[in-house]
Amino acid sequence: MTGPSSSQLTDRIAMIAELVARIMRDPSVATRITADTDLLDEIGMDSLDVTELVLSIEDDLEYEIPLGELSAATFRSVAELAKMTFRQSAPSGLTPA
């Protein structure tokens, strides 16, 4: 499977940014998020925020993200998190919910 196109990745990053802004209850957060944003250090998400983000991504995309795929490193780059949401074959990616 080839990776997402640049526009698909940009759209997915924007979707994640909006979810993060909603979770953090601060609309301005969305404008600060770029592909390289570290959600933990730069945005200040804690473990509960990250859990809510994962559940929101799963709901929006109708995929279950395997727990084995998640680590703190997953949230150190929004682009990496976004790319992860395009992977659709187990065990290295998302599986249908």
MDTraj code that builds the backbone (N, CA, C; nanometers):
import mdtraj as md
import numpy as np

residues = "MET THR GLY PRO SER SER SER GLN LEU THR ASP ARG ILE ALA MET ILE ALA GLU LEU VAL ALA ARG ILE MET ARG ASP PRO SER VAL ALA THR ARG ILE THR ALA ASP THR ASP LEU LEU ASP GLU ILE GLY MET ASP SER LEU ASP VAL THR GLU LEU VAL LEU SER ILE GLU ASP ASP LEU GLU TYR GLU ILE PRO LEU GLY GLU LEU SER ALA ALA THR PHE ARG SER VAL ALA GLU LEU ALA LYS MET THR PHE ARG GLN SER ALA PRO SER GLY LEU THR PRO ALA".split()
xyz = np.array([
    [0.0850, -0.1184, 0.0000],
    [0.0000, 0.0000, 0.0000],
    [0.0887, 0.1236, 0.0000],
    [0.0593, 0.2160, -0.0873],
    [0.1337, 0.3403, -0.0888],
    [0.0805, 0.4326, 0.0190],
    [0.1637, 0.5279, 0.0583],
    [0.1241, 0.6214, 0.1628],
    [0.0215, 0.7214, 0.1122],
    [-0.0269, 0.8015, 0.2023],
    [-0.1272, 0.9026, 0.1657],
    [-0.0644, 1.0119, 0.0801],
    [-0.1459, 1.0760, -0.0001],
    [-0.0977, 1.1897, -0.0788],
    [-0.0750, 1.3074, 0.0146],
    [-0.0067, 1.4057, -0.0332],
    [0.0205, 1.5254, 0.0468],
    [-0.1087, 1.5924, 0.0917],
    [-0.2069, 1.6015, 0.0031],
    [-0.3332, 1.6656, 0.0410],
    [-0.4119, 1.5798, 0.1409],
    [-0.4060, 1.4469, 0.1271],
    [-0.4725, 1.3597, 0.2238],
    [-0.4098, 1.3759, 0.3620],
    [-0.2766, 1.3819, 0.3652],
    [-0.2069, 1.3983, 0.4918],
    [-0.2384, 1.5337, 0.5542],
    [-0.2415, 1.6385, 0.4730],
    [-0.2756, 1.7720, 0.5217],
    [-0.4163, 1.7742, 0.5794],
    [-0.5099, 1.7100, 0.5104],
    [-0.6485, 1.7033, 0.5601],
    [-0.6573, 1.6270, 0.6915],
    [-0.5823, 1.5177, 0.7032],
    [-0.5865, 1.4377, 0.8248],
    [-0.5230, 1.5141, 0.9415],
    [-0.4149, 1.5883, 0.9145],
    [-0.3529, 1.6705, 1.0187],
    [-0.4517, 1.7764, 1.0666],
    [-0.5249, 1.8366, 0.9741],
    [-0.6265, 1.9367, 1.0115],
    [-0.7367, 1.8739, 1.0955],
    [-0.7779, 1.7516, 1.0618],
    [-0.8796, 1.6821, 1.1392],
    [-0.8294, 1.6568, 1.2812],
    [-0.7064, 1.6098, 1.2929],
    [-0.6483, 1.5848, 1.4248],
    [-0.6376, 1.7151, 1.5030],
    [-0.5976, 1.8235, 1.4365],
    [-0.5862, 1.9538, 1.5033],
    [-0.7202, 1.9973, 1.5611],
    [-0.8278, 1.9780, 1.4858],
    [-0.9605, 2.0150, 1.5350],
    [-1.0020, 1.9285, 1.6538],
    [-0.9706, 1.7998, 1.6482],
    [-1.0022, 1.7117, 1.7602],
    [-0.9249, 1.7536, 1.8857],
    [-0.7976, 1.7851, 1.8677],
    [-0.7152, 1.8272, 1.9808],
    [-0.7697, 1.9569, 2.0408],
    [-0.8064, 2.0513, 1.9561],
    [-0.8624, 2.1786, 2.0056],
    [-0.9886, 2.1543, 2.0871],
    [-1.0732, 2.0630, 2.0405],
    [-1.1958, 2.0312, 2.1141],
    [-1.1631, 1.9660, 2.2488],
    [-1.0711, 1.8721, 2.2474],
    [-1.0323, 1.8023, 2.3704],
    [-0.9693, 1.8982, 2.4710],
    [-0.8862, 1.9901, 2.4221],
    [-0.8171, 2.0852, 2.5098],
    [-0.9079, 2.2037, 2.5456],
    [-1.0266, 2.2078, 2.4869],
    [-1.1245, 2.3144, 2.5107],
    [-1.0655, 2.4530, 2.4822],
    [-0.9883, 2.4582, 2.3717],
    [-0.9230, 2.5831, 2.3327],
    [-0.9145, 2.5865, 2.1798],
    [-1.0073, 2.6579, 2.1136],
    [-1.0077, 2.6619, 1.9675],
    [-0.8769, 2.7116, 1.9057],
    [-0.8020, 2.7934, 1.9784],
    [-0.6770, 2.8464, 1.9228],
    [-0.5694, 2.7387, 1.9082],
    [-0.5858, 2.6271, 1.9767],
    [-0.4878, 2.5190, 1.9661],
    [-0.4782, 2.4702, 1.8216],
    [-0.5883, 2.4618, 1.7534],
    [-0.5894, 2.4112, 1.6155],
    [-0.4986, 2.4927, 1.5249],
    [-0.4898, 2.6217, 1.5472],
    [-0.4065, 2.7063, 1.4613],
    [-0.2580, 2.6911, 1.4924],
    [-0.2246, 2.6343, 1.6074],
    [-0.0837, 2.6162, 1.6464],
    [-0.0281, 2.4807, 1.6046],
    [-0.1145, 2.3917, 1.5611],
    [-0.0703, 2.2564, 1.5273],
    [-0.0226, 2.2493, 1.3830],
    [0.0992, 2.1956, 1.3678],
    [0.1574, 2.1689, 1.2363],
    [0.1921, 2.0208, 1.2299],
    [0.2462, 1.9782, 1.1193],
    [0.2860, 1.8383, 1.1035],
    [0.3873, 1.7961, 1.2092],
    [0.4706, 1.8897, 1.2535],
    [0.5785, 1.8574, 1.3469],
    [0.5440, 1.8826, 1.4933],
    [0.4232, 1.9235, 1.5225],
    [0.3857, 1.9546, 1.6603],
    [0.3907, 1.8307, 1.7494],
    [0.4520, 1.8474, 1.8652],
    [0.4570, 1.7442, 1.9680],
    [0.3367, 1.7680, 2.0593],
    [0.2402, 1.6783, 2.0536],
    [0.1168, 1.6978, 2.1291],
    [0.1383, 1.6911, 2.2800],
    [0.2409, 1.6214, 2.3231],
    [0.2663, 1.6086, 2.4660],
    [0.3393, 1.7306, 2.5208],
    [0.4506, 1.7662, 2.4603],
    [0.5327, 1.8758, 2.5119],
    [0.4838, 2.0137, 2.4692],
    [0.4452, 2.0287, 2.3433],
    [0.4071, 2.1610, 2.2935],
    [0.2621, 2.1978, 2.3262],
    [0.1733, 2.1009, 2.3207],
    [0.0316, 2.1273, 2.3447],
    [-0.0052, 2.0972, 2.4900],
    [0.0690, 2.0102, 2.5536],
    [0.0439, 1.9807, 2.6940],
    [-0.0622, 1.8755, 2.7190],
    [-0.0818, 1.7863, 2.6211],
    [-0.1804, 1.6798, 2.6417],
    [-0.1282, 1.5826, 2.7465],
    [-0.2199, 1.5369, 2.8336],
    [-0.1837, 1.4349, 2.9314],
    [-0.2431, 1.3012, 2.8869],
    [-0.2272, 1.1980, 2.9684],
    [-0.2713, 1.0647, 2.9285],
    [-0.4220, 1.0571, 2.9045],
    [-0.5005, 1.1296, 2.9810],
    [-0.6458, 1.1296, 2.9588],
    [-0.6808, 1.1994, 2.8276],
    [-0.6116, 1.3090, 2.7976],
    [-0.6337, 1.3791, 2.6707],
    [-0.5977, 1.2892, 2.5525],
    [-0.4854, 1.2185, 2.5639],
    [-0.4407, 1.1284, 2.4570],
    [-0.5417, 1.0159, 2.4372],
    [-0.5925, 0.9615, 2.5467],
    [-0.6941, 0.8558, 2.5369],
    [-0.8181, 0.9080, 2.4657],
    [-0.8610, 1.0273, 2.5015],
    [-0.9777, 1.0862, 2.4355],
    [-0.9502, 1.1105, 2.2873],
    [-0.8281, 1.1525, 2.2539],
    [-0.7922, 1.1742, 2.1137],
    [-0.7975, 1.0431, 2.0358],
    [-0.7405, 0.9384, 2.0905],
    [-0.7421, 0.8078, 2.0228],
    [-0.8863, 0.7616, 2.0004],
    [-0.9691, 0.7727, 2.1025],
    [-1.1100, 0.7319, 2.0887],
    [-1.1827, 0.8170, 1.9853],
    [-1.1520, 0.9467, 1.9812],
    [-1.2153, 1.0358, 1.8834],
    [-1.1725, 1.0010, 1.7414],
    [-1.0432, 0.9722, 1.7237],
    [-0.9941, 0.9320, 1.5912],
    [-1.0625, 0.8021, 1.5486],
    [-1.0706, 0.7061, 1.6409],
    [-1.1367, 0.5794, 1.6088],
    [-1.2824, 0.6008, 1.5704],
    [-1.3523, 0.6866, 1.6431],
    [-1.4925, 0.7145, 1.6110],
    [-1.5072, 0.7823, 1.4759],
    [-1.4252, 0.8837, 1.4505],
    [-1.4362, 0.9590, 1.3259],
    [-1.4004, 0.8752, 1.2041],
    [-1.3005, 0.7880, 1.2172],
    [-1.2527, 0.7109, 1.1030],
    [-1.3075, 0.5688, 1.0996],
    [-1.3813, 0.5300, 1.2043],
    [-1.4378, 0.3964, 1.2148],
    [-1.3313, 0.2879, 1.2055],
    [-1.2227, 0.3086, 1.2792],
    [-1.1136, 0.2124, 1.2891],
    [-1.0763, 0.1953, 1.4344],
    [-1.0253, 0.0773, 1.4663],
    [-0.9717, 0.0520, 1.5989],
    [-0.8198, 0.0566, 1.5887],
    [-0.7576, 0.1422, 1.6666],
    [-0.6121, 0.1535, 1.6648],
    [-0.5578, 0.0500, 1.7627],
    [-0.4787, -0.0459, 1.7140],
    [-0.4247, -0.1482, 1.8036],
    [-0.3384, -0.0855, 1.9132],
    [-0.3598, -0.1262, 2.0376],
    [-0.2850, -0.0710, 2.1490],
    [-0.1350, -0.0886, 2.1319],
    [-0.0936, -0.1968, 2.0679],
    [0.0484, -0.2218, 2.0448],
    [0.1133, -0.1190, 1.9537],
    [0.0325, -0.0460, 1.8808],
    [0.0833, 0.0567, 1.7899],
    [0.1072, 0.1901, 1.8597],
    [0.0549, 0.2044, 1.9799],
    [0.0615, 0.3328, 2.0494],
    [0.1757, 0.3384, 2.1491],
    [0.2441, 0.4517, 2.1495],
    [0.3476, 0.4808, 2.2481],
    [0.3574, 0.6321, 2.2567],
    [0.4344, 0.6821, 2.3496],
    [0.4527, 0.8271, 2.3596],
    [0.5079, 0.8826, 2.2290],
    [0.5917, 0.8056, 2.1613],
    [0.6507, 0.8513, 2.0347],
    [0.5442, 0.8782, 1.9286],
    [0.4321, 0.8074, 1.9346],
    [0.3228, 0.8266, 1.8388],
    [0.2716, 0.9707, 1.8419],
    [0.2811, 1.0346, 1.9572],
    [0.2238, 1.1680, 1.9754],
    [0.3300, 1.2782, 1.9733],
    [0.4527, 1.2432, 1.9323],
    [0.5608, 1.3407, 1.9240],
    [0.5625, 1.4130, 1.7897],
    [0.4808, 1.3670, 1.6968],
    [0.4683, 1.4301, 1.5655],
    [0.3268, 1.4063, 1.5148],
    [0.2547, 1.5136, 1.4890],
    [0.1182, 1.4988, 1.4380],
    [0.1198, 1.4276, 1.3032],
    [0.2226, 1.4514, 1.2226],
    [0.2318, 1.3852, 1.0923],
    [0.2416, 1.2339, 1.1092],
    [0.3198, 1.1877, 1.2056],
    [0.3316, 1.0436, 1.2282],
    [0.1994, 0.9841, 1.2750],
    [0.1313, 1.0549, 1.3629],
    [-0.0008, 1.0100, 1.4077],
    [-0.0967, 1.0047, 1.2889],
    [-0.0935, 1.1076, 1.2058],
    [-0.1810, 1.1116, 1.0884],
    [-0.1492, 0.9969, 0.9930],
    [-0.0209, 0.9722, 0.9681],
    [0.0178, 0.8620, 0.8787],
    [-0.0298, 0.7289, 0.9334],
    [-0.0217, 0.7142, 1.0650],
    [-0.0666, 0.5900, 1.1280],
    [-0.2132, 0.5622, 1.0958],
    [-0.2935, 0.6660, 1.0866],
    [-0.4364, 0.6470, 1.0612],
    [-0.4658, 0.5997, 0.9189],
    [-0.3656, 0.6058, 0.8311],
    [-0.3853, 0.5578, 0.6948],
    [-0.3477, 0.4112, 0.6786],
    [-0.2741, 0.3574, 0.7725],
    [-0.2338, 0.2169, 0.7638],
    [-0.3544, 0.1299, 0.7932],
    [-0.3795, 0.0359, 0.7053],
    [-0.5032, -0.0413, 0.7206],
    [-0.4813, -0.1910, 0.7319],
    [-0.3569, -0.2346, 0.7281],
    [-0.3369, -0.3793, 0.7347],
    [-0.2717, -0.4187, 0.8671],
    [-0.3326, -0.5152, 0.9338],
    [-0.2782, -0.5644, 1.0620],
    [-0.1505, -0.6435, 1.0308],
    [-0.0516, -0.6508, 1.1200],
    [-0.0541, -0.5955, 1.2535],
    [0.0059, -0.4565, 1.2618],
    [0.0503, -0.4008, 1.1503],
    [0.1219, -0.2743, 1.1578],
    [0.0335, -0.1520, 1.1441],
    [-0.0946, -0.1688, 1.1446],
    [-0.1792, -0.0516, 1.1231],
    [-0.3147, -0.0632, 1.1876],
    [-0.4072, 0.0042, 1.1281],
    [-0.5417, 0.0107, 1.1810],
    [-0.6214, -0.1107, 1.1343],
    [-0.7104, -0.1525, 1.2187],
    [-0.7984, -0.2626, 1.1814],
    [-0.9420, -0.2144, 1.1882],
    [-1.0268, -0.2631, 1.0993],
    [-1.1665, -0.2198, 1.1047],
    [-1.2265, -0.2455, 1.2418],
    [-1.3068, -0.1510, 1.2883],
    [-1.3704, -0.1642, 1.4211],
    [-1.4836, -0.2621, 1.4158],
])
top = md.Topology()
chain = top.add_chain()
for i, resn in enumerate(residues, 1):
    res = top.add_residue(resn, chain, resSeq=i)
    for name in ("N", "CA", "C"):
        top.add_atom(name, md.element.get_by_symbol(name[0]), res)
traj = md.Trajectory(xyz[None], top)
